[in-house]
Amino acid sequence: MSEGIVEGFLSGLHRSPRRGFSVEFAEHRMYQPGDELRYVDWKMLGRSDRLYVKQYEEETNLRAMIVCDASRSMAWSGAPGVVLPKLAYAQRLIASLSLILLRQRDATGLIVFDDEVRHVTPPRARAAHWRQLLGTLASTKPGQGTAAAPALKRVVDTLRRRGLVVFVSDLLLDRDLALAALRFLRHRGHQVVVLHLMDPAEVTLSGPAEARFEDPETGTSVVLRPRDWAEAYDRTVRGAVSDWNAACRRSGIRYHRIVTDTPFGHALRVVLADSSA
Amino acid sequence: MTFLHPWLLAGLLAAGVPLLLHLVQRREPPTVVFPAVRYLLDATREHQRRLRIRHWLLLLLRTLLVVALVLAAAGPTVRRTGVTGHAPSALVLVLDNSLSSAAVVGGTPRLAQLVRAADGVLARATPGDAVWLLLADGAARRGDPAALRGALHDLRPSTTRLDLGRAVQAADEVLAGESLPGEIVVVSDLQASALGAAAARAPVTVARPEGAVPPNVGVAEVAAGAQPWSTDGGQVQVQVVGDSGAQAPLSLTAGDRPARQALATVGGRVQVAIPGAPAGWYALRATIQPDELRLDDQRVLGLRMAPLARASCAPAGRFAEAACDVLRANGRLLPGDDIALGGFGASASVVLPPADPASLGAVNRELERRGVAWHFGDPAPAGATDSSSILPPARLFRRLRLLPSGSGRTGVLMTAGGEPWLVRSGSVLLLGSRLDTAWTALPFQAEFVPFIDVLLNRLARGEVASLEVAAGAAATVPDLVSAAVKGSQRWPLEGGGLFAPPDTGLYFLVRGTDTVGALASNPDPRESMLQQASDAQVRALWRGATVVPLDEAASAAFAAGARGDLRGPLLWLALVLALAEVGLASVWGRRT
């Protein structure tokens, strides 16, 4: 599915990975007149009696790290069967994004966390690496709580040079700790993009005449009538989004709110436009 | 503060409904998993206090709304202060001038006491009031107070009975169409037998006389049995009712014949023999000694004495013949040919369908020859006779339709299935069925012999029964009758129509110059019972009624106008509360 999304999305976008002569071997090709002799693979000539030149990936390509929130709240959908749970949406979005990055020869890694770091896949640029990422994503099960700071700090260990950090979460976490970690990454020179996933049912409050609303992660609950509180809730959500946006902007962090009924192509376009800026 | 319908205050229990709903709604609601609870908490934290105030305000408004509506329904009134007289009111004055009001108490007619009290009520009326006077005839007359007071002075005791419950109900219906605050004032001797239940919306004030009522005895019933009597006389049963168990001397006279004396026990019946007299109609009067209520001391009945019918019954079959033998043996019938039962006689005839269908044409031709307006038709389905005063329903196995020869359809005495079964035309009676068990089950019934008696002694001779009707009521006169006569007065009537005797007494029903019946109009025997209802009985039957002595009637009247009605302000308050509730529930609800 992610390949389909990306194929459709990439038409018209920059698609050619620039092959050059760098330190990281990419592939062989037949020698052509004009090629520098230093890149001729003499061992291949000895084995096959044919002239091949070695090609290398450019070292200047992007190194990206995607940090995915797999907490219990991410497994929720306000309309099961109609709208994907946030985690499923995140999985498809990350799969698509990583495929795009890998096709551009950008090394892409993945960190999955809930109340602790669950998986760490270091960034690689090989085409086969995408299958590994997919495997990691597919095996991701929702955890319990959300602890983003340790996961973001692990990024520092895996991205030694400046790179791109994409943080995918519903941001139902400790805001101050998460922001501090994101600022730290930014301080280290990384380009940071926050993708705030929200279910449509989290945007607009609805439900029975009166209900006890219970947080699946903390068990915290509140009894109220949705009809009475819809407007106040809407204002609070808009305020929270606005706060996140402002806090990120102040730190040079890109922030995008994505509602999970948004087409993937649209979400990808927003993210990539931002990362290429 | 007083209430027009204080029992409705029980509805105040409904004021607890909002609180109950509030408590019921506090039950555990369904749980919804919702990750963004932190946003809900943030949202509610700010408005929780305001919401709680709103909930309590809504609860208060709803409770007050229910209380205001219940109070308004109970009709609260408060006495106006600083205002003389009364506000314009609608008042129906029920003045009980029924027969019992003719009783003399302490040397004064009861009606005079009642009229004096009623006059005091009307004297308080102002030109702005709408006033009605409702008397024993049941009609509510509207007029200006002065005119109604004038009418009071000419008022006489009526011979009719007044059901006070119906009168109050009628008065309430009169007031229902009035916008002014209404009330009903009943001025009555409060006879217990006249008191009926009523559910009036307007307040009712009852003015009643105080003190003991005089003992009274009246003639309740005079029964002469089957008529006509033979000229040999007969027996009369008289019932006397009253408040005492004493014996009352009774006198019975038939026309101007010498009176027969007897001693009647109050509450019992006495049988008095009336000697024979020449054939004719007599006014039979049962009279007791005068007492405090004179109007019920005499009762009258039409009595017909006539020679016994001379009839031949053989052609009608063995069952009719057997019945005639019984009548002859009991002195109700004589052998002779004046009346032919089952065939054509020289004078009166009771014609039955022929046993042989082949003879039907000959019978019909004979009927036509004699100028009879009816003839026999085709067979009709089996059924039963319709109920009538002549005969209770009897099963019919066979019958022939009786068809009018002309366009008219007069002379129908009995029907079966809605079709004529016994008709009269001149001196000829036609019966739709033979008096035979193959045609009808009547010969098996106990009513068979009395039916033959009535057929021969009364119907065949063109006479109707002696009728009786309560004073003030109307009776349906037989179709033979063309006028009612009492003394020198004559009321032309249409046969089969209604006739309401204008007064008590005996009215002879005539056809041309022949007397064919009598209609007696007598007082309702319940009027003879002068015992008064207690105040508790009045309040039980008329909820919320105020009972006052006669001399306080005037001051108690127009209470509705002297009191402020709080229903309007309470309804306005309820409206304001309802609007406030809607506003609070919707507008403020959107702000939260």
Interface residues (C-beta under 8 A of the other chain):
Chain A: R72 S73 W76 D170 L172 D199 A201 E202 L205 G207 P208 E210 A211 R212 F213 E214 D215 P216 E217 T218 T220 S221 V222 V223 L224 R227 D228 W229 E231 A232 Y233 R235 T236 V237 A240
Chain B: Q25 E28 P29 P30 T31 V32 V33 F34 P35 A36 V37 R38 Y39 L40 L41 D42 A43 T44 E46 H47 L51 G589 R590 R591 T592
